[in-house]
Amino acid sequence: WTRTPRRDVHMRARVLLLLLAVAHCHQLTPSVRPFGRVAPVRVRLSPLAIASDAESTAFEARREAAVASGLDEDATSLGSVVRREGELVVLEPPVGCEPADGSLVAFADGGVGAVLFCRVGLAFATQLSGPAAVLGEAASRGAGNLTLPLPAPDEAWAGEMSVRSLLATAGRGGGGGAVFEERVPQARRVPIGKPLHTGVTAVDALAPIGRGQSMLLLAPETLPSASGSAALASRMLSGAAQFAPEVKRVVVTTAEGAEAAQRSEWGDGSRLLVAESDAELVVAAQAACSMAQRAGGDALVVVDDLAPLLRLWRAAVRVGEELGRVVRPEEEGSMLRGFYSCLTERAHRRLGGESVTLLLLQPSPSVRASGAAASDAFALGDFEAAGFSQRALGRLRALEAKGIALTPPVLEKLGIPAPGSGHPRADGGRAAGAHVEELTSLVDGHIELSEPLAAAGRSPPIDPTQSLTRIGVGSTKLRPTASSAAMRAVTRALRLELASAADPVACEPAQRIRADACISVLQQPDTTPVSLGEQVALLSAATDGLLDEAVHTRDAAATDQLLRDLLAAVSAAAPELLPKVSRSGELTEAQAAELRGHTREFLAREEGQTG
């Protein structure tokens, strides 16, 4: 540099500053992951991460106070208790010394806690034992991170464990496994390439789950229990237990959910972690993933309700606002993604083939009004007062002009939420569904259950337009996949057939008939899991158009019986055909031709009998 002209020195300095700025921005934005997934980077509080002048000033004031008190980045101090919010004990650690999730906390009066998460420079912990922490009480880092006496990998894979009982020994040298383990690095991950067969045809065909994938199951809490997310998750667990018994199952649930699990077909051979509070559920979800990761082989972790995580986060937001830690909406979204990603990123497939698959159940907004807002019919003014979009108001004005009452069933057919529902597309605003959007952006796929489809008798009421798997989408060289080759062979046109019939105006009668045949195959009121071979047989008949006329001339009950008889006829004509497809996951051209031949023969006999 001493021999370089001054102008070049200035230019190099500018380039160096630009590179430093790019490097810093890279730390604050999501990084693209291989295999079609995105890993959000958790943002820690720093001067550059705070946008507002007020926040920057507050940050510098806290930094100066820390320096004046003699604290440095290596100090064990976690500051003091600045707020109690329900189960949360809020700490304000020195600037730059935010603890990692799962860090043990030692309170001055002898209590022990554990950090659940951090936000805007505050650490949100839960107390595990000892005297209740009080405002102003000093806190310091405990010895290590939270561990629980989790069962060893070689122990019997069954039984129910109370998280509260496990936490009673935490921080007391009880040993066991780490709860908040580091996520598996990219260098140790491999593409997802093996499906987890659930036995639910609509799931396996429209939103298949690969081993090592994260899947979000969205459903309004207003759905009947038999059509809700818990019922569908139970069916998927039953299918996994029957068709993939080598996959270890861990379920995080409540005491009520544990009782239902014990009565289910999949309860035997599953480990249940029972949480009795919101904070316990956070710990249980992480402990379940750690338990599954330590087990080796393939494991499935089901968290039957993510609502407690959202309640804790909203409590943290309230505390932050009360303490002057206000952030912009876009920053809030980034922080929320970081919060959820600590769980969603636990799903993975490792070198050697081991995997942890996540199924997360999340309540979604209802399209129906509740409480005093519920009504048998609404007026146009109700929608105008609620701030509905002009597009929705235009459709509603057209209906009103034709004398059509704006009843809940009519609104559901149009896909318009009712006033008073609190739905993001209604009077709830975008913020009402922000957490669902952030979660959906993090997971590898999502399944959405629909109230209108449930009311129409669909079982399970999976919305094909809102349910998908992202594994393999946009990939070229790695070609990861969440479904079998046989399933892909018979579902290439399935989503297109269903989408074509979704538009009642542009839909041709033949398209409507073909879509009805496809829907009849996806309809599965019987909760018994269906094998891959049987699914392939039915989907092949539907997408090839062989069922068009037969389904069109029958009602739902007769169609259900027809499909049962079809499977029986194929099995009788070729006893090894469907089992071989199930075992191999492949459907050769010869097998597909044989399957079509048996299907045509059966339908011809049926037509002759009915004719």
C-alpha positions in Angstrom: 0.0 0.0 0.0 3.0 2.4 0.6 3.8 2.4 -3.1 0.3 2.5 -4.4 -1.1 5.8 -5.7 -3.4 7.6 -3.3 -6.4 7.3 -5.7 -5.9 3.5 -5.8 -5.6 3.3 -2.0 -9.0 5.1 -1.7 -10.5 2.8 -4.2 -9.3 -0.3 -2.4 -10.5 1.1 0.9 -14.0 1.6 -0.6 -14.0 -2.0 -2.0 -12.9 -3.3 1.4 -15.7 -1.4 3.2 -18.2 -2.7 0.6 -17.1 -6.3 1.2 -17.4 -5.8 5.0 -20.9 -4.4 4.6 -21.9 -7.4 2.3 -20.5 -9.8 4.8 -22.5 -8.2 7.7 -25.7 -8.2 5.6 -25.1 -11.9 4.9 -25.2 -12.6 8.6 -28.6 -10.9 8.9 -30.4 -12.6 6.0 -31.5 -16.1 5.3 -28.9 -18.3 3.7 -29.8 -20.6 0.8 -29.5 -24.2 1.7 -29.1 -27.1 -0.6 -31.9 -29.6 -1.2 -34.5 -26.9 -1.8 -34.6 -25.7 1.8 -33.9 -22.4 3.5 -32.2 -22.0 6.8 -32.9 -18.6 8.4 -30.1 -17.2 10.4 -30.9 -16.2 14.0 -30.2 -12.5 14.5 -28.6 -11.4 17.7 -29.0 -7.8 18.9 -26.2 -5.6 17.6 -26.0 -1.9 16.7 -26.3 -2.7 13.0 -29.3 -4.9 13.6 -31.4 -2.1 15.1 -33.1 0.2 12.6 -34.6 2.9 14.7 -32.7 5.8 16.3 -34.3 5.2 19.6 -33.2 1.6 19.7 -29.7 2.6 18.7 -29.5 5.1 21.5 -30.8 2.6 24.0 -28.3 0.1 22.8 -25.4 2.5 23.2 -26.6 3.5 26.7 -26.7 -0.1 27.8 -23.2 -0.7 26.4 -21.8 2.3 28.2 -23.4 1.1 31.5 -21.9 -2.3 31.0 -18.5 -0.9 30.4 -18.8 1.4 33.4 -19.8 -1.5 35.7 -16.7 -3.5 34.6 -18.5 -6.2 32.8 -17.1 -7.6 29.6 -18.2 -10.2 27.0 -16.7 -13.1 29.0 -18.6 -12.3 32.2 -21.0 -14.9 33.6 -23.5 -12.3 34.6 -26.9 -12.5 33.1 -27.9 -9.2 34.7 -31.1 -9.2 36.8 -34.7 -10.1 36.6 -36.5 -7.2 35.0 -40.0 -8.7 34.6 -42.2 -11.7 35.4 -44.6 -12.6 32.7 -46.5 -15.8 33.5 -44.1 -18.6 33.3 -41.4 -16.4 31.8 -38.6 -14.9 33.9 -37.2 -12.0 31.9 -33.5 -11.2 32.2 -31.5 -8.3 30.8 -28.0 -9.6 30.3 -25.1 -7.3 29.5 -24.9 -6.1 25.9 -23.4 -8.8 23.6 -23.7 -11.5 26.3 -27.1 -13.0 25.4 -27.1 -16.7 26.4 -27.8 -19.5 24.1 -31.1 -21.3 24.2 -31.1 -23.9 26.9 -28.4 -22.2 29.0 -28.9 -22.8 32.7 -29.5 -19.8 34.9 -28.5 -19.5 38.6 -30.5 -17.0 40.5 -28.9 -15.2 43.5 -31.4 -16.7 46.0 -30.7 -20.2 45.0 -33.2 -20.8 42.2 -32.4 -22.5 38.9 -33.8 -21.8 35.5 -33.2 -22.3 31.8 -33.2 -19.9 28.9 -35.9 -20.7 26.4 -35.1 -18.0 23.8 -33.8 -14.4 23.5 -35.4 -11.4 21.8 -34.2 -7.8 21.5 -31.4 -8.2 24.0 -33.7 -9.9 26.6 -33.4 -13.5 27.8 -36.7 -15.3 28.5 -36.2 -18.1 30.9 -38.4 -20.5 32.8 -37.7 -21.4 36.4 -37.0 -25.0 37.2 -36.5 -25.1 41.0 -35.8 -23.1 44.1 -37.4 -19.9 45.4 -39.3 -17.9 42.9 -37.2 -15.3 41.2 -38.2 -11.7 42.1 -37.7 -8.4 40.3 -34.2 -7.1 40.6 -32.7 -10.4 41.6 -29.3 -11.0 40.1 -28.7 -13.9 37.8 -25.7 -15.6 36.3 -24.9 -18.4 33.9 -25.3 -21.9 35.4 -23.1 -24.9 34.8 -23.7 -25.9 31.2 -26.9 -26.2 29.3 -30.2 -27.9 30.2 -30.1 -31.7 30.3 -32.8 -34.1 31.1 -32.6 -37.8 32.1 -33.9 -39.0 28.7 -34.1 -42.7 28.0 -31.0 -44.2 26.3 -31.3 -45.1 22.6 -31.1 -48.9 23.4 -34.0 -48.7 26.0 -37.5 -49.9 25.0 -39.0 -47.4 22.7 -42.3 -46.9 24.5 -43.9 -45.3 27.5 -45.1 -41.9 28.8 -42.9 -39.3 30.4 -44.0 -36.2 32.2 -41.9 -33.2 31.3 -42.6 -31.7 34.7 -41.1 -34.7 36.4 -38.1 -34.6 34.2 -37.5 -30.9 34.8 -37.5 -31.5 38.5 -34.1 -33.0 38.2 -32.7 -30.5 35.7 -29.7 -28.5 36.7 -28.9 -30.8 39.6 -26.3 -33.0 38.1 -28.9 -35.6 36.9 -27.0 -36.2 33.7 -28.9 -37.4 30.6 -29.1 -35.8 27.2 -28.9 -32.2 26.1 -32.3 -30.7 25.2 -31.4 -27.7 23.0 -28.8 -29.5 20.8 -27.0 -27.8 18.0 -28.7 -28.3 14.6 -27.0 -30.7 12.3 -24.6 -28.7 10.0 -25.1 -28.8 6.3 -21.9 -30.7 5.7 -23.5 -33.7 7.5 -26.8 -33.5 5.7 -27.9 -35.4 2.6 -30.8 -34.9 0.3 -34.2 -36.4 1.3 -34.9 -39.4 -0.9 -37.0 -41.9 0.9 -40.8 -41.4 1.6 -42.6 -42.0 4.9 -45.8 -43.7 3.8 -48.8 -42.5 6.0 -51.6 -44.7 4.5 -53.7 -41.5 4.0 -54.1 -41.3 0.2 -54.7 -37.5 0.0 -51.5 -36.9 2.0 -49.3 -39.4 0.2 -50.5 -38.1 -3.2 -50.8 -34.3 -2.7 -48.3 -33.6 0.1 -46.0 -36.6 0.6 -43.6 -36.6 3.5 -40.0 -37.6 3.1 -37.9 -39.0 5.9 -36.0 -36.0 7.3 -38.7 -33.5 6.2 -40.6 -30.9 8.3 -44.4 -30.8 7.6 -46.8 -28.3 9.0 -50.4 -29.4 9.5 -52.8 -26.4 9.6 -56.4 -26.6 10.7 -59.0 -24.2 12.3 -59.9 -25.2 15.8 -63.6 -24.9 14.8 -63.4 -28.1 12.7 -65.2 -31.2 14.1 -62.8 -33.4 16.1 -63.1 -36.2 13.5 -62.0 -33.8 10.8 -59.4 -31.8 12.7 -55.6 -31.9 12.7 -55.3 -34.2 15.7 -57.4 -36.8 14.0 -55.4 -36.6 10.8 -52.1 -36.8 12.7 -53.4 -39.9 14.5 -54.2 -41.5 11.1 -50.7 -40.7 9.8 -49.1 -42.1 12.9 -51.2 -45.3 12.4 -50.0 -45.6 8.9 -46.4 -45.1 9.9 -46.7 -47.7 12.6 -48.2 -50.2 10.1 -46.1 -49.6 7.0 -42.8 -48.3 8.5 -42.5 -50.0 12.0 -38.7 -49.3 11.9 -39.4 -45.6 12.2 -39.3 -44.6 15.9 -42.1 -42.3 17.0 -42.0 -39.5 19.6 -45.1 -37.5 20.3 -45.3 -34.3 22.3 -48.7 -33.8 23.7 -50.9 -32.8 26.7 -52.4 -35.1 29.3 -55.6 -35.3 27.3 -53.7 -36.2 24.2 -51.7 -38.8 26.0 -54.9 -40.6 27.0 -56.1 -40.6 23.4 -52.7 -41.9 22.3 -52.8 -44.8 24.7 -56.1 -45.9 23.1 -54.8 -45.6 19.6 -53.3 -48.2 17.3 -50.0 -46.4 17.2 -49.7 -45.7 21.0 -48.0 -49.0 21.6 -44.3 -48.5 20.6 -44.4 -44.7 20.8 -42.8 -42.5 23.3 -45.0 -39.7 24.7 -43.7 -36.5 26.2 -46.5 -34.9 28.2 -46.3 -31.1 28.8 -48.6 -29.3 31.2 -47.7 -25.7 30.4 -46.5 -23.6 27.5 -42.9 -23.5 28.7 -42.9 -27.2 29.2 -44.0 -27.7 25.6 -41.0 -25.7 24.3 -38.7 -28.0 26.3 -40.6 -31.1 25.3 -40.4 -30.3 21.6 -36.7 -29.8 21.8 -36.2 -32.9 24.0 -38.2 -35.0 21.6 -36.0 -34.0 18.7 -32.8 -34.7 20.7 -34.2 -38.1 21.7 -35.0 -38.9 18.1 -31.6 -37.7 16.9 -29.8 -39.8 19.5 -31.8 -42.9 18.6 -30.2 -43.6 15.3 -32.1 -44.8 12.2 -35.3 -43.0 11.2 -37.5 -41.2 13.7 -40.8 -39.3 13.5 -41.5 -36.4 16.0 -45.0 -35.1 16.3 -45.8 -31.9 18.2 -49.5 -31.8 18.5 -49.9 -28.1 19.2 -47.6 -25.1 18.4 -50.0 -22.6 19.9 -48.0 -22.5 23.2 -45.0 -21.2 21.3 -47.0 -18.4 19.8 -48.4 -17.4 23.2 -44.9 -17.2 24.7 -43.6 -15.2 21.8 -46.5 -12.7 22.1 -45.8 -12.4 25.8 -42.2 -11.6 24.9 -43.3 -9.0 22.4 -45.5 -7.3 25.1 -42.6 -7.2 27.5 -40.2 -5.8 24.9 -42.7 -3.0 24.1 -43.2 -2.2 27.7 -39.4 -1.9 28.1 -39.1 0.3 25.1 -37.7 -2.4 22.7 -39.9 -1.6 19.7 -39.0 -3.1 16.3 -40.4 -2.6 12.8 -42.9 -5.2 11.4 -40.3 -6.6 9.0 -37.8 -7.0 11.8 -40.4 -8.7 13.9 -41.0 -11.2 11.1 -37.3 -12.0 10.9 -37.1 -12.5 14.7 -40.2 -14.7 14.6 -38.7 -16.9 11.9 -35.5 -17.3 14.0 -37.7 -18.3 16.9 -39.6 -21.0 15.0 -36.5 -22.2 13.1 -34.9 -23.4 16.3 -37.5 -26.2 16.1 -38.2 -26.6 12.4 -34.5 -26.9 11.5 -34.2 -30.0 13.8 -35.6 -32.0 10.9 -32.9 -33.5 8.8 -31.4 -36.5 7.0 -27.8 -37.2 7.9 -24.9 -38.9 6.3 -25.4 -42.6 6.9 -29.2 -42.3 6.2 -30.5 -41.5 9.7 -33.3 -38.9 9.8 -35.6 -36.9 12.0 -38.9 -36.1 10.5 -41.1 -33.4 12.0 -44.9 -33.2 11.9 -46.1 -29.9 13.6 -49.7 -29.1 14.3 -50.6 -25.4 14.1 -54.1 -23.9 14.6 -55.0 -21.7 11.6 -57.5 -18.8 11.4 -61.2 -19.8 10.9 -63.3 -18.3 8.1 -66.3 -18.4 10.4 -67.5 -15.7 12.8 -67.7 -16.6 16.4 -69.4 -15.4 19.5 -71.6 -12.2 19.1 -70.3 -11.7 15.6 -71.9 -15.0 14.3 -75.0 -14.6 12.2 -77.2 -16.6 9.9 -76.9 -13.9 7.2 -74.7 -10.8 6.8 -75.3 -7.4 5.2 -73.0 -5.8 2.7 -72.4 -3.0 5.3 -70.9 -5.6 7.7 -68.1 -6.3 5.1 -67.5 -2.6 4.4 -67.2 -1.8 8.1 -64.7 -4.6 8.6 -62.5 -3.2 5.8 -62.8 -6.0 3.3 -60.9 -5.6 0.0 -62.6 -4.0 -3.0 -62.4 -7.2 -4.9 -64.3 -9.1 -2.2 -66.9 -6.3 -1.9 -67.4 -6.4 -5.7 -68.2 -10.1 -5.6 -70.6 -9.6 -2.7 -72.4 -6.6 -4.4 -73.0 -8.9 -7.4 -74.6 -11.5 -5.2 -76.7 -9.0 -3.3 -77.9 -7.6 -6.6 -79.1 -11.0 -7.6 -81.0 -11.4 -4.3 -78.6 -14.1 -2.9 -78.4 -13.9 0.8 -74.8 -13.6 2.2 -75.0 -16.6 4.5 -72.0 -18.5 6.0 -72.4 -21.4 3.5 -72.5 -19.0 0.5 -69.4 -17.2 1.8 -67.5 -20.5 2.3 -68.2 -21.6 -1.2 -66.8 -18.3 -2.4 -63.8 -18.5 -0.1 -64.6 -15.3 1.6 -64.2 -15.2 5.4 -67.2 -13.9 7.5 -67.0 -10.5 9.2 -65.9 -11.0 12.8 -63.9 -14.1 12.0 -60.6 -12.4 12.6 -59.2 -14.0 9.5 -56.2 -12.3 7.8 -58.3 -11.8 4.7 -61.1 -10.3 6.7 -61.1 -8.0 9.7 -58.1 -9.7 11.3 -55.6 -8.0 9.0 -52.3 -9.4 7.9 -50.9 -9.5 11.4 -53.5 -12.1 12.4 -51.8 -14.7 10.1 -48.2 -13.5 10.2 -47.1 -16.3 12.4 -48.6 -18.9 10.1 -46.9 -17.2 7.1 -43.6 -17.3 8.9 -44.0 -21.0 9.9 -45.1 -21.9 6.4 -42.0 -20.2 4.9 -39.7 -22.3 7.1 -41.0 -25.9 6.7 -40.6 -28.2 3.8 -44.3 -28.6 3.2 -47.7 -27.9 4.7 -51.1 -29.5 4.7 -54.2 -27.3 5.2 -57.6 -28.6 6.3 -60.6 -26.7 5.1 -63.9 -25.9 6.9 -65.9 -25.8 3.7 -64.5 -29.2 2.6 -65.3 -30.7 6.0 -68.8 -29.3 5.7 -69.2 -30.9 2.3 -68.3 -34.3 3.7 -64.7 -34.6 2.5 -62.6 -36.9 4.7 -59.9 -35.9 5.4 -60.8 -32.3 4.3 -57.4 -31.5 2.8 -57.4 -28.5 0.5 -55.4 -29.5 -2.6 -54.8 -25.8 -3.5 -53.1 -25.1 -0.2 -51.3 -28.3 0.5 -47.9 -29.2 -1.0 -44.4 -30.5 -0.4 -41.4 -28.4 -1.4 -38.9 -31.2 -1.4 -37.4 -31.4 -4.9 -39.1 -28.3 -6.2 -36.7 -26.3 -8.4 -33.8 -28.8 -7.9 -31.9 -30.1 -10.9 -28.8 -32.0 -9.9 -29.6 -33.3 -6.5 -33.1 -34.4 -7.3 -34.4 -35.0 -3.8 -37.9 -36.4 -3.5 -40.4 -37.1 -0.8 -42.5 -39.6 -2.7 -42.0 -43.0 -4.3 -41.5 -43.5 -8.0 -44.8 -45.4 -8.2 -46.7 -42.5 -6.5 -45.2 -40.0 -8.8 -46.1 -42.0 -11.9 -49.8 -41.9 -11.1 -50.1 -38.4 -9.7 -48.4 -36.3 -12.5 -51.8 -35.0 -13.7 -53.7 -35.2 -10.4 -53.1 -31.6 -9.2 -53.9 -30.3 -12.6 -57.1 -32.2 -12.8 -58.3 -30.9 -9.5 -57.3 -27.3 -10.3 -59.1 -27.4 -13.6 -62.4 -28.3 -11.9 -61.9 -25.6 -9.2 -63.1 -22.9 -11.6 -66.9 -23.5 -12.1 -67.0 -21.0 -15.0 -64.2 -22.2 -17.2 -64.5 -25.9 -16.2 -65.7 -28.2 -19.0 -68.2 -31.0 -18.0 -65.6 -33.7 -18.9 -63.1 -32.0 -16.5 -65.6 -31.9 -13.8 -66.3 -35.6 -14.2 -62.6 -36.5 -14.2 -62.0 -34.3 -11.0 -64.9 -36.1 -9.3 -63.3 -39.4 -10.0 -60.0 -38.2 -8.5 -61.8 -36.8 -5.5 -63.6 -40.1 -4.9 -60.2 -41.8 -4.7 -58.8 -39.2 -2.2 -61.9 -39.6 -0.1 -61.1 -41.9 2.8 -63.7 -42.0 5.5 -62.4 -45.3 6.8 -59.5 -44.6 9.0 -57.7 -47.8 8.1 -54.4 -47.0 6.5 -54.1 -47.9 2.7 -51.0 -49.5 1.3 -49.0 -47.9 -1.4 -50.0 -50.6 -3.9 -53.7 -50.0 -3.3 -53.3 -46.2 -3.5 -51.5 -46.6 -6.8 -54.2 -48.9 -8.2 -57.0 -46.4 -7.4 -55.1 -43.3 -8.5 -54.1 -44.9 -11.7 -57.7 -45.8 -12.5 -58.8 -42.2 -11.7 -56.1 -40.2 -13.5 -56.3 -42.5 -16.6 -60.0 -41.7 -16.9 -61.1 -45.3 -16.3 -63.4 -44.3 -13.4 -65.1 -41.3 -15.1 -68.3 -42.9 -16.1 -68.5 -45.3 -13.1 -68.2 -42.6 -10.5 -70.4 -40.1 -12.5 -73.4 -42.5 -12.3 -73.0 -43.5 -8.6 -73.6 -41.7 -5.3 -70.9 -41.5 -2.6 -71.8 -44.8 -0.9 -72.0 -46.7 -4.1 -68.7 -45.2 -5.3 -67.0 -46.2 -2.1 -68.2 -49.8 -2.5 -67.1 -49.8 -6.1 -63.5 -48.8 -5.2 -63.4 -51.6 -2.5 -64.6 -54.1 -5.1 -62.0 -52.9 -7.6 -59.1 -53.5 -5.2 -60.5 -56.9 -4.3 -60.8 -57.8 -8.0 -57.2 -56.7 -8.8 -55.9 -58.6 -5.8 -57.7 -61.8 -6.9 -56.5 -61.5 -10.5 -52.9 -60.7 -9.6 -52.2 -61.5 -5.9 -48.6 -60.3 -6.0 -49.0 -57.2 -8.1 -50.0 -54.6 -5.5 -47.8 -56.0 -2.7 -44.8 -55.9 -5.0 -45.5 -52.2 -5.8 -45.8 -51.5 -2.1 -42.5 -53.2 -1.3 -40.5 -51.8 -4.2 -42.0 -48.3 -4.5 -41.8 -48.8 -8.2 -44.4 -49.1 -11.0 -42.9 -50.5 -14.2 -44.6 -50.0 -17.6 -45.5 -53.7 -17.6 -47.1 -53.5 -14.2 -49.0 -50.3 -15.1 -50.3 -52.0 -18.2 -51.3 -55.1 -16.2 -53.1 -52.9 -13.7 -55.0 -51.0 -16.3 -56.1 -54.3 -17.9 -57.4 -55.8 -14.6 -59.2 -52.5 -14.0 -60.9 -52.4 -17.4 -62.0 -56.0 -17.0 -63.5 -55.3 -13.6 -65.4 -52.2 -14.8 -66.7 -54.0 -17.8 -68.2 -56.7 -15.6 -69.7 -54.1 -13.4 -71.2 -52.3 -16.4 -72.6 -55.5 -17.6 -74.2 -56.3 -14.2 -75.6 -52.8 -13.8 -76.7 -52.6 -17.4 
